[in-house]
């Protein structure tokens, strides 16, 4: 697993473009695994700070229960209005690690614009894969990355 900062170091051209997709809009789509192994899709928000990517969830939310049981998840960026998707369509394969250490929780809270309104769960998201699909001229350009490897680019016409 790779921290966001390590992703930025290993894929310095791709990581900022993907980050831009997740900071362009507040709400995104998270896919988790239900107890029976089937997918669950939920709306979510993410935060970048201290070289890490974080996700918070209200206490008792089913997405938090899913992540506590099995941290494997996927995050899809909000494409924004219209059909042209400026900046592309970003997807991350992740493993969520719940914050339990009081110092980590305090650092997480310090990086938020305002404290959570009530009890919550916080997760650090470790990157296990990333992809950005962009419309370039008359074709799609798909840039993808996995930890320890180079960025691959595929064109689809």
N, C-alpha and C positions, 0 to 999 in steps of 0.2 A: 504494500500500500504506500501511497505517496501523498505528502502534504501538498497543499496548494502551492506553497513556495517552491517545493521541489519540482512540481509540474512546471512552474514558470521558468525555473532554471534549465530544465530538460527540453522544454518546447517554447523558447522565448518569443517566437513569432506567433504561435497559435494561442498560447494561454491568455495573453491580453485581449485578443479578439473574442475569445469565449467569455472571459470575465466581463467584457463590455456588454455582451448579450444579457448576462445576469444582473447587471447594474442598470440597464436601460429601462427596465420595468420592475415593479415591486413584486408582483405575483407570478409564480411559476408552477409547474406540475411535477409532483413527486410520485414515483411508483415504488411501492413497498411490496413485501410478500406477506400474505395472510398466513395464518396458522396452517391452513391446508395446502399452502404452496401456490395458490392462485394469486394473481396480481391485484393490488388495490391502488387506485389513483386518487391523489389528494392535492388540493391547492396548498402552496407553501410559500414562505419567504426565506431568503438566505442572506447571510451577512459575511463580508470579507473583512477580517482584521488580524493584525499580527502574523501575516503570512499564512493564515488558515481560512478555511471556508466552514461556516457554521450554519446550523439549522436549529431553530427553537420550535417548541410545540407546547400547547396547553397541556397541563397535567390531565391524564385520563384520556387523551385523544387516541383514537385507534392507530393512527400513523406512528405515534410514539410507542405504543405497545408492539406494533410490528417491528420497528427498528430495535427495540430492546431485545426482542426475541431473535431476530436475524437482521443484522445491520446492512445486508446487501440491498441496494436501492439504485434508482436511476432518477436523474433530474433533467427536465426538458425546459428550456428557456421559453418565456413568453415571446411569441413572434411579433407582437405589437399589432396595430391596426393595419388593415389593407392586405394586399396579397404579394407585395414585392419583397418583404422581409429584409429591409436594409440591415446589413451587418451579418446576415445569415441566421441559421437555425442551429442552436447549440444543444448538445446532449452530453451528459456526464454519467459514467458508471462509477458508483461510489460504494464505500462501506462507511456506515455511520457508527461512531464510537461515542457512547454517552459520557458526558462530563460528570464525574462524581467527586473529584478532588476539589476541596473548597477553594484552593488557590486558582485552579483552572476556571471554576465557576465565577470567581470574582473578576478574573481577567476578561472572561467572556462578557459579563455585565458591564464592565468598564468600557468595552468597545461598542456598546449599543447606544443609539441616539437617546433612548429613554429606557428605564428599567421595565421589565415585564410587569403587566398589571396584576398578576397573581401567580400561583404555583405553576411551574413549567418544567419541561425537560429540555436539555440542550445537548446537541450532538456536534462533534467535530466530524467533518466529512473528508474522508481519505479518498483520493482519486485513483481509480483502477482503469480508467479509460475515458477518452474525450473525443468528440467529433463535432465538426462545424461544417454545415452544408450551406454553400453560397451559390447564388445565381451569378454567373460570370458570362456576359455576352449571351450566347445562344445555348449554353450548357450549364450543368451543375458541376461544382467543384467540391469534393468531399475531402476534407483534411481530417485525419484521425491519428490518435496517439495512444500508446500503452506505456506504462512505466518501463524505463530502461531502453526503450526503442526510439527510433527516429519518427518524425512526423511523416506519414504517408499521404499522398494526394492522388485521388482518382477522379477522372472526368467522366461524366455521364451526359450523353447527347440524346 
